[in-house]
């Protein structure tokens, strides 16, 4: 009996060990997912083919067909504020980027939260992903500080190749400021004296990301890659054949493409049924009635922008193909989005205006030739202006630097391994860039490292299509250079600078009025009062809002044409066509 008991215990031990080996093998087979974040710069909600654009973006569109498209994703209105919130999960006024440091108001200078860079005490995504055992890489536009303690090597990233500035040439180190003539770059924690041979922003940032991932494969660690393209931020630079790829396409003018993108979005199922198209900016003509040569010249600006978008997509496609080639694509979480609305302010013209020292620098360093064939070449500084920017934000109103929907709503595509969502799904969850930090910390079994995290995790929704991110009582606020907004559920209040806004609080129902055409402030005073109180008493106090005593938009009401409503086919005399009498009533004159 004693002998048989020993045999039984021995067999039980063998079975238990086999079970442990089997369990450990299963865990070994299920690796931690890689994570790739791709951020574009000044891309509009409507600039991808999967969001209704005629621009060819096949690789990003393929990601949309394999993943999930989101229609209610928000960022902040400008570059640095979005990046500060993305990197930390906290409101940008707290994180150190209360405004762009180009435009810090006198009463904000020297105040905590308005340094213009990401404050040192905040942990970044690089920090938390490294803590989770990831190899951490960043390439592209950093825009969160230039000092040694603020560069990527000091903020949790193992490898980096980044542009520290907010903008500049896509071919070299040329900046636009006389006192700050060179863009600064770092590579692996060292400041670069020059750039690699054959440097072009989208190409080189992609090359470097691929090389970092390849070099890191021997460590066996999963990777966290943050690829921040500088494209399609101005200057709109791109090589051939992309520079001429869309030649003649945009000769039809912005009015045509405003309508065509809207129709495409309706066909794709991106819009609520009652959505209207935003009205054309009051100071822009209906392009259908511009002279053909004027349409062609203006269209050339959009041709180069579109070519730059397609070129960026090409390089993004190279990275995706590389991940497939090494067998890591299926096990990689990919998040693709834009940082804010498109640039419609022609800032280069403003910052290098005649009389400024920057104007002399411009004359010496940037081409003053405006021949149609020069646009897009290394020495040129093309901007496509508000006419085309509004097309990039179809169906919304507004653009970068304003908290109208066109300035803060952007495309978002997420591909999740083992997703329960149907491939190519379209969702309208109310989401914000602050959500990415809590999403990734939950994904890696960590707690968000910073206090006052304003975002909410997407993980529950990404794992279960029946879950959502925010409900009717959840809200998000915005402020940039004195322009203010808050969204709670489907209600939004907006206080924008004149003449883009009323410079008083307006109220919009975003369930159907995505274009912000119908101000309901007078019809719904109780809702307006509630949301204004929420903004002034909670959002402002919680998030260190210091309204500026000077702002770059303060004189627009005086400098721009007076704003009046825009109606199709008005004035009718401009649209009246030649009357043709019945043919049986036509005759030759009598002698």
N, C-alpha and C positions, 0 to 999 in steps of 0.2 A: 504493500500500500504506500509506504514511504517512498519507494523507488518511483512508482507511477506519479506521485505528486511532484517529484523533482522533474520528471519528464514533462509534465503538464506546464509547470512554471517555466521551464526552459523554452518550450514551444510558444508560450504566451509572450515571453520576452522577445523572441525572434519576430513575432507578429507586430509587437509594439514598435520595435526598431524599424521594421519595414514601413510601418505607417508613418513614422517620423520622417524617414528618407523620402517617402512619396509626397508628404506635405511640403517638406523643404524644397523638393524638386519643382512642385507646382508654383511655390513662391518665387523660385529662381527663374522659372519660365516667364512669370508675369513681372516684367521689369517696370520700374518707374517710367512714366512717359517723359519724353523730351518735351520742352516747351519752346515755341518760337513765336515771338511777338513781332509783327511787322507794322510799323507806323509810317504813313505817308504824310507829306507836308503840304498843306494848303490845297488838298484835294476836296472837291465838292461831293455832296451826297449822291449826285447824279452822274458822276464821271466814269463809273464802271459800266461795262456792258450789262452786267447782271442787275444794275440799278437803272437801266433805261437809256444808257448812252450809246451813241453811234461809234464812239472810240473803241478800237479793237484792244481788248484786255483779256485774251483767251485764258491765260493761266490763272488770273485772279477769279475769272468767271467759272473756271473749272472747280476751283476751291469752293465757290458758292454752290455748285451742283452736288458736291460731295459733302458739304457741311450745312450750316444754318446761316441764313441772312436775317439781319435784324433791321427793323425800320425805325425804331424809337430809341436809338443810341445817341447819347449826348457827350460832348466834350466841353472844354472851356473855350472862350472866344478867340484866344490867341495862343501862340506856340509855347512859350515858357510856362504860362499858367497850366496848360494841359499836361505838359511833361512833369511838372512838379507834383501834380495830383496823381498822375499815373504811377509815378515812381514811389509814392508814399501812401496813397489812399486817403490823404487829408486834403482839405480845401486849400487852394493855392495861396490864399491870403494868410494862412497860418504857416504854410511850408516855406515861405520866403519870396514867393513870386506874386505878391499882391497885384502887381501890374508889370508890364514890360518895362525893363529899366531904361529903354529909350524914352519913355514918356512918364517917368515918376514925377508926380506933382510936388510943388514946394512943401506942402503940409504933410507929405508922405515920406519925404527924404529923411533918412536917419531913424525911421520908425521900424520896430521889429515886425517882420513879415513882409517888408517892402524893400528888402535888400536887392532883389532882382536875380537871386540865385537860390538854389536849394540849401536851406539851413543845415548845418552839420549835425544837429542833434537828431535828425530824422533818419531812421533806417530805410534803406531802399529795397527794391525788388532784388537787386544784386546781393544785398546782405542776406535776405531771408532765403533766397534760393541756394546760396552758398551754404547756409546753415543746414539746409535740407539735403546736402550732399551733392548738389549739382555743380558742374563746371559752368561758369558764368561768362558770357561773351556779349559785347556790345559793339556795333559798328554804325556809323552814320552821324546824324545830327544830335549832339548832346544838349547844348543850350541850357545847362543847369549850373554853370560856374566855370571860371577859368583858372582859379588859384589851385596850387598843388593839393590842398586838402579837399577840393571840390570836384576834381576830375574823376573819371570812372575808376581808376586804380584805387582811389581812396574811398569809393562808394560801393564796394562789394563785387567788382568785376575782375575776373582773372585775366582776361584779354580784352583789348580795346583798340579800335581805330576810329577816332571820332573827330568831327568838326566841332569845336567848342562854341563857335559863334551861332547867331540865329540865321544868317543868310550870307550870300556872296556867290562868287563864280562857281560853276560846276566843273571847271577845267583847271583851275589854279588857285592860288591863295589871294586873289584880288578881292578886296573889300570895296565899299563905296564911301568910306569916311576918310577925310584928310588926316585926322588925328588917330585913326585906327585903320591904317591902310592894308593890313594883311590879316586874313583869316588865320586863326590858330587851330592846330591839330595836335592830338596826342596819339601815340601808338605804344601800347603796353606800358603806360605810365610815364612816357617820355615825350617832351614837346618836340615836334618835328621842325627841322630847319627847311625842309623842302618836301615835295610830294613825290610819290612813286612815278616812274615813267608811265606814260599812257594813262594818266589819272583822268577819270571821269566819275563823278559822284556815284551814280547808281551802279556802274560797273565795278568800281573799286570797293565800295561798301559790301557788295555781294561777294566779290572775290575773297575779301578778308573774312567774312563770316564763314564761307565754305572752308577756308584754310584753318580757321580756329577749330571748327568742328572736326575736321580731319586730323589735326594735330592732337586733339583731345581724345580720340577714340581709344588710344592705348591705355588711358586711365581707367576705362570701364565705367566712368561716371555718366549719368544722363546729362544732357546739356540744357541750359536756359540761354536762349539766344534772343537778343533784342536788336533788330535791324530797323534803324530809323532813317528811311530814305529822305534825302533833301528834296527830291522831286515830288510834285511838280512846282515847288516854290520858285518864284522869279529870282534871277533872270532865267527865262525859258530857253535853256541851252540844250541842244541835242545834235548828235552826229547824223550824217547821212547813213542809211537811206531814210531814217525816221523823219529827218527834217523836211523832206519833200514828200513824205508818204501820203499826206492828206491834201496835196496841192489841188486847189480849186473846189474842194469839198465844201468849204465854209463861205463860198461866194454867195450863197443863198441868204446869209445874214442871221443875226441872233433871233429875230422874231420867228423865223421858220423852225429853228432848232429848239426854241422854247416850247413850241407846240408839239414837235415831233417827240421830244423826250417825254413830255407829259403823256402823250398817247401810248408810248412804249411802256411807261410805268403802269398805266392802267391795264394794259394787256398782260403784263407780268404779274399782276395781282399785288402790287406793292402799296397801293393807295386805298384808303377808305372810300366807300362808294360815292360819297357826296363831296369829295375833295375838289376844290377849285384850284386853278393855276394862279399863282401870285401875279399881281399886276406888274407890268413893266415899270421900271424906274421912270419917274416923271420927267427926268432931265435927258432921257435917251429917246432918240427918234425911232419910229417903226422902221426897222432896217429894210423892209420890203420897198420902201419909197426913197431909199438912198440911191444915188447914182451908182451904176455898176462898178465904176473904178473905185468909189469909196467903199463899197461892200467888199471888193477884192482886197483892198489894202487892210481893212479891219479884219477880214477873214484870215489873212496871212498870220495875224497874231494867234488866232485860235488853231491854225494848222500846226504851228510849232508847239503849242501847248499839248495838242492831241498826240503829236509825234513823241513828245517827252513822256506822256502817260504810257504809250505803247512800248517805248523803250524800257521804262521802269518795269512794266509787266514782263517784258522779255527777260530781264535780269532776275526778277522774282522767279520766273519759270526755271531758270538755270539752277537756283537753289533747291526748288522743289524736285527737279530731276535728280540732283545730287543725293537728296535724302532717299529717293526711291532706289537709286543705284546702290547705296550702302545698306539698304534694308531697314531704314529708320522712319520712313514716311508714315507708315501705318501706326507707329507707336509715338507719334508726335502731335501734341496739341498745337494748333496753329490759330492765332488770333490776328486778324488783319483789320485795320481801321485808319481813318484820317485824323489829324490832330485838331483841326478846326475848319471853319468854312473857307472857301477860296478867297484869294486876295483880289478885292475890287477897289482898292483905295489908291492905286498908283503911287505907292510910297516912295519909289525911287525918284520920281519927278519932284515929290515934296521935299525929300531929304537932300536933294542936290539942286535945289532951285537957284536961279540966278541971284548973285549977291552973296551966296554962302561960300565959305572956303571949300566945301564939298563940291561946289560947282566947278571950281578950278581943277580939283582932283579928278572929277568926272571927265572934263575936257582932255586931260592928259592921259587918262587910263582906260576910258570906255569910249567906244566908237560913237561918233556923232553922225555917222552915215545911216540914213534911214532907207536905203535902197531895199527893196523887197527881198533881195537875195542875201542881204547881210543879216537879217533877223534870224536869231538862233545860233549864230556863230560865236566863237569864244569872246570876241571883243564887244559884242552887242549886249544890251540889257533890255530884253523884251518883257513887257508886262501886257496882259491882255485886257485889262480894264474892267469896269463894272458891267458893260454890256454882255461880255462873255462870262463873267463871274456869276451873273444871275442865271445863266444857262446851266452852269455847274451846280447850282443849288435847286434846280427844278424839283418839286413844285413850290419851294419855299421862297420867302422874302428875306432879303438881307444877305450879308456876306461877313467875312472875317472882321473881327474887332467890335462886333455888335451882338447882343444876345437875342436878336431875332432868330427864328428857326434856321435860317440859312447860314448863320454864323456859328451855331453850336450843335446842330444835328448832323451826324455823319454816318457813312456806311460802316457796317461792322459785319464781318464774316468770321465764324468760328467753326473749326473742324476738331472734333473730339473723338479720340479712339473709343471704340465700343459704345458709341452713342446710341441711345434708344430713339432718337429723332429720325424721322424719314429723311433721307438724303435730299438736299435741295429745299428743305423746309424754309418757310418765311414766318417770322414771329415779330410781334409788336410789343414785347416787354419793354417797360420803362426802365432804361439802363443808363449808366454814366461811367465815365472813365475811372472814377474813384473806386468802382467795383472790382477792378482787376487785382489790386493788392489782396483784398479779403478772399477773392476767388482762388488765387494761387496759394495763399497760405493754407486755406482749407484743403485744397487738393493735395498738398504736401504734409498734412497733419500738423500744422503749426497754428499759433495764434497771431493775429496782426500785431506787429511790433510797436506801432505808434499809437499814442492816445488820440482821441477825437477822430477816429476813422469815420469818414462820411459815407463810404460805399457799402454795398451789400453783395454778398457772394452770389455768383451765378451757378454754383456747382449743383445745387438742388434742382434747378431748372434744366441744366445741361444733362443731368442723369435721368430726369423724369419729365417728359413733355407736359405732364399735367400740372407741374409746379410753375410758378411765375416769380419774378424778381421783386416787384413792388406792387402795392395795392393802392387803393383810392386815397388813403391817408398819408402815404409817403410823399416826400417832397425833396426838391433840390433847388438851390439858389445860385444865382450868378451875379457878378459885378465886375465890370472892366472899364476903367477910365471914366467912371461916373454913370455908365449905362447899366441898368439893373433889370433883373428878371427873376421869377420864381415859378416853378411848376409843381402843383400838388394834384396827384391823380391826372385827370385830363384838363384841369384848369390852369391857365398860365396868366400871370400878370407881367407886364412889360413897361418899362420906363426908359425910353430911348431918346437920344439926342435928336433935336429937330435938325433938319427936316425929315430924317429917316423915321422918326417917331414923333410923339406929341409933347415930349418932355413933361408928361404927367402919366399917372398909372392908367394903363389900358388892360382890358380883360378879354381873353380869347378862350374858346372851347376847342381844345385840340383833338377832341374825338372826331371832329369832321373838318374843322377850320385850320388845316395845316398851313395855309397860306397867310394866316393872320389878317384876313380881310375884314372881319366883322367884330368890331369893338363892342363888347357887351357890358361895359362899365356902367352905363346908365340903366340898362335893363336888369342887371344883377348886382345891385349895390351891396347887398349883404355878403356875397361871395368876395367881391372886391375888397371890402373892409377887412374880412377875415384874413385874406392872403397878404394884404399890405401889412397888417399887424404882425403876421407870422414872419414876414421879411424883416421889418424894422425892429421887432422886439426879440426875435430869436436868431434868425440867420445873421444879421449884422453883428449882434453882440457875441454870438458864439464863434464867429469866424473872423474877427479882427478887421471888419470893414471900415476903412477910413476913406470917405468920399473925397475925391480930389478937389482942391480949390482952383486948379487949372487943368484943362484937358484939351487934347488935340482936336476934338470934335466940337468944342464950344462955340466956334464961330461959323460952323457950317450953315446955320440958318441965314447968315448974312452973305456968305461967299457963294452959295449955290443958288440956282434958280428957285423962285418960289414954287412950293409944291401945290399941285392941283390934282384932282382925281384923273386917272388914266382910263379911257374907254376905247374899246376897239372901234375902228372906223370913224374916229373923230380927229379933226373936223371933216365932215363929209365931203367938202370940196376937194380935199386932197385925194380922196378915194374914188371920186366920180369918174366913170369911164365914158368913152365916146358913145353918144347915142346913135344907133343905127336904125333908120326908118325901114318900114317894110319894103322889100325889094320891088313889089309891084307899084310902089309910089315913087320910085326913083325915075328921074328923067334928065335929059340934057337941056341946057338953057335955050330959049328961043332967041333968034336973031333980032 
